[in-house]
């Protein structure tokens, strides 16, 4: 309860802001077990966290931008951890983004520089990669952080209601319009509007949006009166807008206006270092929602969760952790996973006749359990073949293979264990091959 007893001596230094962020994280960790605390203590902690956040946000956004630009020449020389620490030292607000994957760090660094400006930002990436979270990162680190953040899913609004939803309407503009109503852009005035699934916006809506970007004003449905809006636009999509513009389904001029700053989020399968952190985070989050202790995970389930490909990305992992937290007791195992996600049998046991192929070499696939099983099994076999080939090329040296494929060594060891591969077997084969080579060369010299 005495976390705030010692205040930083220099409230304007990077180190003091990093210390404030650290203290906020300590408070959040304490609140995680808030069921053990008295209400008065909880309220005190919440006030302390709010006070700390306000103090951090007092830092000049212009200064933060200048600091980010100043370290740009050094970025290529920094390690992953150093790049993340540099963001932390500049009081960057991560909003729950984890890991130090180079592609993610690049996205965060771009966002840091874009945040203090009012330039439009386009975020693309597969569904579930955290595009809305990245939009909140941009908002939280910008000069509009204390203003509204309004999120709109463009793909969920019917075409006939789109204009009313975005720009509002006047009373009597159409059947059912019984009152004047503000649209999303008016609600986001002086703040940020997040346009998710922008690729689903129909052409008529694209024209209206382009006018907002150019004139900074809107018109409610049923009114000729222009209304000025000062709104920062951040858009997101899981589609290739450039390709859509070539096909004529997305306006090219709108694409270029939205993508002044372009941020790409890598899928979770390319950010393996985050998975263990996300498992812990979502496990704690689910425990808080369900009002129970965090579920413990068996080694078998943990190995699977760490190596699964996650076609639904972070959203899928979050849903899985909520599911197993709900269905399991104290300990969760693979049986608590969705049936279509559970580890499947090896390809050889799923495909009859794979050991005894037909004359033309084609194997029967008529008795596969499901298409998802087939895909997962094939993916596992491909992964195993890749590891075997890699170990052969490096003579069974795991450290060298990890360096070549840019993978954490412990994660690589885990994958080898998953597929029953032992580096010592490949080292033995390599030594035997070298011995045979030396013997052959010796024989050639004596002849």
C-alpha positions as CSV (number, residue, x, y, z in Angstrom):
1,X,0.0,0.0,0.0
2,X,3.0,2.2,0.1
3,X,3.9,2.0,-3.5
4,X,3.7,5.8,-4.0
5,X,5.7,6.7,-1.0
6,X,8.9,7.5,-3.1
7,X,8.3,9.9,-5.9
8,X,10.8,10.3,-8.8
9,X,13.3,13.2,-8.2
10,X,13.1,14.3,-11.8
11,X,9.6,14.0,-13.1
12,X,10.7,15.0,-16.6
13,X,13.4,12.3,-17.1
14,X,12.9,9.2,-19.2
15,X,13.9,7.0,-16.2
16,X,11.2,8.5,-14.0
17,X,8.5,7.8,-16.6
18,X,9.8,4.2,-17.0
19,X,9.5,3.9,-13.2
20,X,5.9,5.2,-13.2
21,X,5.0,2.6,-15.8
22,X,6.5,-0.1,-13.7
23,X,4.6,1.1,-10.6
24,X,1.3,1.0,-12.6
25,X,2.1,-2.6,-13.6
26,X,2.7,-3.5,-9.9
27,X,-0.7,-2.0,-9.0
28,X,-2.4,-4.0,-11.7
29,X,-0.8,-7.2,-10.5
30,X,-2.0,-6.4,-7.0
31,X,-5.5,-5.7,-8.2
32,X,-5.5,-9.1,-9.9
33,X,-6.0,-10.7,-6.5
34,X,-8.4,-8.0,-5.4
35,X,-10.8,-10.6,-4.0
36,X,-8.5,-10.8,-1.0
37,X,-8.6,-7.0,-0.3
38,X,-11.1,-4.8,1.4
39,X,-13.2,-2.5,-0.7
40,X,-11.5,0.6,0.7
41,X,-8.1,-0.8,-0.2
42,X,-9.2,-1.6,-3.7
43,X,-10.6,1.9,-4.2
44,X,-7.3,3.3,-2.9
45,X,-5.3,1.3,-5.4
46,X,-7.6,2.3,-8.2
47,X,-7.1,6.0,-7.3
48,X,-3.3,5.5,-7.2
49,X,-3.3,3.8,-10.6
50,X,-5.4,6.6,-12.1
51,X,-3.1,9.2,-10.5
52,X,0.0,7.5,-12.0
53,X,-1.5,7.3,-15.4
54,X,-2.5,11.0,-15.4
55,X,1.1,11.8,-14.3
56,X,2.5,9.8,-17.2
57,X,0.2,11.4,-19.7
58,X,1.4,14.9,-18.7
59,X,4.5,14.3,-20.7
60,X,4.7,16.4,-23.8
61,X,3.5,14.4,-26.8
62,X,5.8,16.6,-28.9
63,X,8.8,15.7,-26.7
64,X,7.9,12.0,-27.1
65,X,7.8,12.4,-30.9
66,X,11.2,14.1,-30.9
67,X,12.7,11.4,-28.7
68,X,11.4,8.7,-31.0
69,X,12.9,10.4,-34.0
70,X,16.2,11.0,-32.3
71,X,16.9,7.3,-31.7
72,X,15.9,6.2,-35.2
73,X,19.5,5.8,-36.5
74,X,20.3,3.4,-33.6
75,X,17.3,1.1,-34.2
76,X,19.2,-1.3,-36.4
77,X,21.9,-1.7,-33.8
78,X,19.4,-2.5,-30.9
79,X,18.4,-5.9,-29.8
80,X,14.7,-6.8,-29.5
81,X,14.7,-6.3,-25.8
82,X,16.5,-3.0,-26.1
83,X,14.0,-1.7,-28.6
84,X,11.1,-2.5,-26.3
85,X,13.0,-0.9,-23.3
86,X,13.6,2.2,-25.4
87,X,9.8,2.5,-26.0
88,X,9.2,2.0,-22.3
89,X,11.8,4.6,-21.4
90,X,9.9,7.1,-23.5
91,X,6.7,6.4,-21.5
92,X,5.1,4.6,-24.5
93,X,1.7,3.3,-23.6
94,X,1.5,-0.4,-24.8
95,X,-2.2,-0.9,-24.0
96,X,-1.6,-4.6,-23.5
97,X,0.6,-5.4,-26.5
98,X,3.2,-8.1,-25.6
99,X,6.3,-9.6,-27.0
100,X,9.4,-8.3,-28.8
101,X,8.9,-9.7,-32.3
102,X,10.8,-7.5,-34.8
103,X,7.7,-6.9,-37.0
104,X,5.5,-6.0,-34.0
105,X,8.2,-3.7,-32.6
106,X,8.4,-2.0,-36.0
107,X,4.6,-1.5,-35.9
108,X,4.8,-0.1,-32.4
109,X,7.6,2.3,-33.4
110,X,5.7,3.5,-36.4
111,X,2.6,4.0,-34.2
112,X,4.7,6.0,-31.7
113,X,5.8,8.4,-34.4
114,X,2.3,8.7,-35.9
115,X,0.5,9.1,-32.6
116,X,1.2,12.8,-31.9
117,X,0.1,13.8,-35.4
118,X,-3.4,13.9,-36.9
119,X,-2.4,11.9,-40.0
120,X,-4.8,9.0,-41.0
121,X,-3.4,5.6,-40.2
122,X,-4.3,2.3,-42.0
123,X,-3.7,-0.9,-40.0
124,X,-3.8,-4.2,-41.9
125,X,-3.4,-7.8,-40.8
126,X,-5.2,-11.0,-40.5
127,X,-8.4,-11.2,-38.5
128,X,-7.7,-11.4,-34.8
129,X,-4.2,-10.0,-34.8
130,X,-5.1,-7.0,-32.6
131,X,-5.8,-4.2,-35.0
132,X,-8.3,-2.4,-32.7
133,X,-5.8,-2.8,-29.9
134,X,-3.1,-1.1,-32.1
135,X,-5.6,1.7,-32.8
136,X,-6.0,2.2,-29.1
137,X,-2.2,2.3,-28.8
138,X,-2.1,5.1,-31.3
139,X,-4.9,7.0,-29.5
140,X,-3.4,6.5,-26.0
141,X,0.0,7.8,-27.2
142,X,-1.4,10.8,-29.0
143,X,-2.5,14.3,-28.1
144,X,-6.2,13.2,-28.1
145,X,-5.7,10.5,-25.4
146,X,-8.1,12.1,-23.0
147,X,-10.8,12.6,-25.8
148,X,-13.3,10.0,-27.1
149,X,-12.2,6.8,-28.9
150,X,-15.2,5.6,-31.0
151,X,-15.1,2.2,-32.7
152,X,-17.2,1.4,-35.8
153,X,-17.4,-2.0,-37.5
154,X,-18.1,-1.0,-41.1
155,X,-18.9,-4.6,-42.1
156,X,-21.7,-4.9,-39.5
157,X,-23.8,-1.9,-40.6
158,X,-26.5,-2.4,-43.2
159,X,-26.0,-0.3,-46.3
160,X,-29.3,1.5,-45.8
161,X,-28.3,2.6,-42.3
162,X,-24.6,3.3,-43.0
163,X,-24.9,7.1,-43.6
164,X,-27.1,7.6,-40.6
165,X,-24.8,5.6,-38.4
166,X,-21.7,7.5,-39.4
167,X,-23.1,11.0,-39.9
168,X,-26.4,11.0,-37.9
169,X,-29.8,12.1,-39.0
170,X,-32.4,14.8,-38.4
171,X,-35.9,14.1,-37.0
172,X,-38.2,12.9,-39.7
173,X,-35.4,12.2,-42.2
174,X,-36.8,8.7,-42.7
175,X,-39.4,6.3,-41.2
176,X,-38.4,5.7,-37.6
177,X,-36.3,8.8,-37.2
178,X,-38.3,10.2,-34.3
179,X,-35.4,12.4,-32.9
180,X,-32.3,14.1,-34.0
181,X,-29.3,11.8,-33.6
182,X,-25.6,12.2,-33.6
183,X,-23.5,10.0,-35.8
184,X,-20.2,8.3,-34.9
185,X,-18.1,11.2,-36.4
186,X,-19.8,13.8,-34.2
187,X,-19.4,11.6,-31.2
188,X,-15.7,11.3,-32.0
189,X,-15.3,15.1,-32.4
190,X,-11.8,16.1,-31.0
191,X,-11.0,12.4,-30.5
192,X,-10.3,9.3,-32.6
193,X,-12.7,7.3,-34.8
194,X,-11.6,3.7,-35.5
195,X,-13.1,2.3,-38.8
196,X,-12.7,-1.4,-38.5
197,X,-13.2,-3.6,-41.6
198,X,-13.0,-0.5,-43.9
199,X,-12.7,-2.9,-46.9
200,X,-16.4,-3.8,-46.4
201,X,-17.5,-0.2,-46.8
202,X,-19.7,0.2,-50.0
203,X,-18.7,2.6,-52.7
204,X,-21.4,5.1,-51.7
205,X,-20.1,5.2,-48.2
206,X,-16.5,5.5,-49.5
207,X,-17.5,8.7,-51.3
208,X,-19.0,10.2,-48.2
209,X,-15.9,9.2,-46.1
210,X,-13.6,10.8,-48.7
211,X,-15.5,14.1,-48.3
212,X,-15.0,14.0,-44.6
213,X,-11.2,13.5,-45.1
214,X,-11.0,16.4,-47.5
215,X,-13.4,18.9,-46.0
216,X,-13.5,17.9,-42.3
217,X,-17.2,18.3,-42.2
218,X,-20.3,16.0,-42.4
219,X,-24.0,16.4,-43.1
220,X,-26.7,14.6,-41.2
221,X,-29.2,12.6,-43.2
222,X,-32.1,14.9,-43.9
223,X,-30.1,18.1,-43.4
224,X,-28.2,20.4,-45.7
225,X,-26.3,22.1,-42.9
226,X,-22.6,21.2,-42.8
227,X,-21.2,20.3,-39.4
228,X,-17.4,20.7,-38.8
229,X,-15.7,17.7,-37.2
230,X,-12.2,17.5,-35.9
231,X,-11.6,13.7,-35.8
232,X,-8.5,11.6,-36.1
233,X,-9.2,8.6,-38.4
234,X,-7.6,5.2,-37.9
235,X,-8.9,2.5,-40.2
236,X,-8.2,-1.3,-40.3
237,X,-8.7,-4.1,-42.7
238,X,-7.9,-7.8,-43.2
239,X,-8.1,-7.4,-47.0
240,X,-5.7,-6.1,-49.6
241,X,-7.1,-2.7,-50.3
242,X,-4.7,-2.0,-53.1
243,X,-5.9,-5.1,-54.9
244,X,-9.5,-4.2,-54.2
245,X,-8.9,-0.7,-55.7
246,X,-7.5,-2.4,-58.9
247,X,-10.6,-4.4,-59.1
248,X,-12.8,-1.3,-58.7
249,X,-14.4,-2.2,-55.4
250,X,-12.5,0.2,-53.3
251,X,-11.7,3.8,-54.4
252,X,-8.0,4.3,-55.1
253,X,-8.1,7.9,-53.9
254,X,-9.6,6.9,-50.6
255,X,-7.0,4.2,-50.2
256,X,-4.2,6.7,-50.6
257,X,-5.9,9.2,-48.2
258,X,-6.3,6.5,-45.5
259,X,-2.8,5.0,-45.8
260,X,-0.7,8.1,-45.2
261,X,0.7,6.0,-42.3
262,X,0.6,2.3,-43.0
263,X,1.0,-0.3,-40.1
264,X,1.0,-4.0,-40.7
265,X,0.5,-6.5,-37.9
266,X,2.1,-10.0,-38.2
267,X,-0.1,-13.0,-37.5
268,X,0.4,-14.8,-34.1
269,X,2.2,-17.7,-35.7
270,X,5.0,-15.3,-36.5
271,X,5.0,-13.9,-33.0
272,X,5.6,-17.1,-31.0
273,X,7.4,-15.3,-28.2
274,X,4.1,-13.7,-27.3
275,X,2.1,-16.9,-26.9
276,X,3.2,-17.8,-23.4
277,X,2.6,-14.2,-22.2
278,X,-0.8,-14.2,-23.8
279,X,-1.7,-17.6,-22.2
280,X,-0.9,-16.1,-18.8
281,X,-2.6,-12.8,-19.5
282,X,-5.9,-14.3,-20.8
283,X,-5.8,-17.0,-18.1
284,X,-5.7,-14.3,-15.4
285,X,-8.3,-12.3,-17.3
286,X,-10.7,-15.3,-17.6
287,X,-10.2,-16.1,-13.9
288,X,-11.2,-12.6,-13.0
289,X,-14.3,-12.7,-15.1
290,X,-15.3,-16.1,-13.8
291,X,-14.4,-15.2,-10.3
292,X,-12.1,-18.2,-9.7
293,X,-8.4,-18.9,-9.4
294,X,-6.4,-19.1,-12.6
295,X,-6.5,-22.6,-14.1
296,X,-3.3,-24.7,-14.2
297,X,-2.3,-26.2,-17.6
298,X,-0.8,-29.6,-18.1
299,X,2.6,-29.8,-19.9
300,X,0.8,-31.6,-22.8
301,X,-1.7,-28.8,-23.2
302,X,0.9,-26.1,-22.8
303,X,3.1,-27.7,-25.5
304,X,0.1,-27.8,-27.8
305,X,-0.9,-24.2,-27.2
306,X,2.7,-23.0,-27.8
307,X,3.0,-24.8,-31.1
308,X,-0.6,-24.5,-32.5
309,X,-0.8,-22.3,-35.7
310,X,-3.8,-20.2,-34.5
311,X,-5.7,-19.4,-37.7
312,X,-7.9,-17.1,-35.6
313,X,-4.8,-15.4,-34.1
314,X,-4.9,-13.6,-30.7
315,X,-8.8,-13.7,-30.7
316,X,-8.7,-17.5,-31.0
317,X,-6.2,-17.9,-28.2
318,X,-8.3,-15.6,-26.0
319,X,-11.4,-17.6,-26.6
320,X,-9.6,-20.9,-26.0
321,X,-8.3,-19.7,-22.6
322,X,-11.8,-18.5,-21.6
323,X,-13.2,-21.9,-22.7
324,X,-10.7,-24.1,-20.7
325,X,-10.9,-21.7,-17.7
326,X,-14.7,-22.3,-17.7
327,X,-14.8,-26.0,-18.4
328,X,-11.8,-27.3,-16.4
329,X,-11.5,-27.5,-12.7
330,X,-8.1,-26.8,-11.2
331,X,-6.2,-28.4,-14.1
332,X,-6.9,-28.1,-17.8
333,X,-5.8,-30.7,-20.4
334,X,-6.2,-31.1,-24.2
335,X,-9.6,-32.7,-23.6
336,X,-10.9,-29.3,-22.7
337,X,-10.0,-27.9,-26.1
338,X,-12.7,-27.6,-28.8
339,X,-13.1,-30.9,-30.6
340,X,-11.9,-29.5,-34.0
341,X,-8.8,-28.1,-32.4
342,X,-7.5,-31.0,-30.4
343,X,-4.3,-32.7,-31.5
344,X,-5.0,-35.2,-34.2
345,X,-3.5,-38.6,-34.9
346,X,-0.4,-38.7,-37.1
347,X,-1.0,-38.8,-40.8
348,X,0.0,-42.4,-41.0
349,X,-2.9,-43.4,-38.8
350,X,-5.4,-41.1,-40.4
351,X,-4.7,-42.2,-44.0
352,X,-5.3,-45.9,-44.6
353,X,-2.6,-47.4,-46.8
354,X,-0.1,-44.7,-46.3
355,X,2.5,-47.3,-45.3
356,X,1.5,-49.4,-48.3
357,X,0.9,-46.9,-51.1
358,X,-0.9,-48.0,-54.3
359,X,1.0,-48.7,-57.4
360,X,0.8,-45.1,-58.7
361,X,2.0,-43.8,-55.3
362,X,-1.4,-42.1,-54.4
363,X,-2.7,-42.6,-50.9
364,X,-6.3,-43.0,-50.0
365,X,-7.8,-40.0,-48.1
366,X,-11.4,-41.1,-47.9
367,X,-11.4,-42.0,-44.2
368,X,-9.9,-38.7,-42.8
369,X,-11.7,-37.7,-39.7
370,X,-12.2,-34.1,-41.0
371,X,-10.6,-31.6,-43.3
372,X,-9.2,-29.7,-40.4
373,X,-7.6,-32.9,-39.1
374,X,-6.0,-33.4,-42.5
375,X,-4.7,-29.9,-42.6
376,X,-3.3,-30.0,-39.1
377,X,-1.7,-33.4,-39.7
378,X,-0.1,-32.3,-42.9
379,X,1.1,-29.2,-41.2
380,X,2.7,-31.2,-38.4
381,X,4.4,-33.5,-40.9
382,X,5.8,-30.5,-42.9
383,X,7.1,-29.0,-39.6
384,X,8.8,-32.3,-38.7
385,X,10.4,-32.6,-42.1
386,X,11.6,-29.0,-41.9
387,X,13.2,-29.7,-38.5
388,X,14.8,-32.9,-39.7
389,X,16.3,-31.3,-42.8
390,X,17.6,-28.4,-40.7
391,X,19.3,-30.6,-38.1
392,X,20.9,-32.6,-41.0
393,X,22.3,-29.4,-42.5
394,X,23.8,-28.1,-39.2
395,X,25.0,-31.5,-38.0
396,X,22.6,-31.7,-35.1
397,X,23.7,-28.4,-33.6
398,X,20.5,-26.9,-32.1
399,X,22.0,-23.4,-31.4
400,X,23.1,-23.1,-35.1
401,X,19.7,-24.2,-36.3
402,X,18.0,-21.7,-34.0
403,X,20.2,-18.9,-35.4
404,X,19.5,-19.8,-39.0
405,X,15.7,-19.9,-38.6
406,X,15.7,-16.9,-36.2
407,X,13.9,-18.9,-33.4
408,X,14.3,-18.8,-29.7
409,X,16.4,-21.9,-28.7
410,X,14.1,-23.0,-26.0
411,X,11.1,-22.9,-28.4
412,X,13.1,-24.9,-30.9
413,X,13.9,-27.5,-28.3
414,X,10.2,-27.7,-27.5
415,X,9.4,-28.3,-31.1
416,X,12.0,-31.1,-31.4
417,X,10.5,-32.7,-28.3
418,X,7.1,-32.5,-29.8
419,X,8.1,-34.4,-32.8
420,X,10.4,-36.9,-31.0
421,X,13.6,-35.6,-32.6
422,X,16.9,-35.8,-30.8
423,X,19.8,-33.6,-31.8
424,X,22.3,-36.3,-30.6
425,X,21.0,-38.7,-33.3
426,X,21.8,-36.1,-36.0
427,X,25.2,-35.4,-34.5
428,X,26.0,-39.1,-34.5
429,X,24.9,-39.3,-38.2
430,X,27.0,-36.3,-39.0
431,X,30.0,-37.8,-37.3
432,X,29.5,-41.2,-39.1
433,X,29.2,-39.4,-42.4
434,X,32.4,-37.5,-41.7
435,X,34.2,-40.7,-40.7
436,X,33.2,-42.4,-44.0
437,X,34.3,-39.3,-45.9
438,X,37.7,-39.3,-44.2
439,X,38.0,-43.1,-44.8
440,X,37.2,-42.6,-48.5
441,X,39.7,-39.8,-48.9
442,X,42.4,-41.9,-47.1
443,X,41.8,-44.8,-49.4
444,X,42.0,-42.5,-52.5
445,X,45.4,-41.2,-51.3
446,X,46.9,-44.7,-50.8
447,X,45.8,-45.8,-54.3
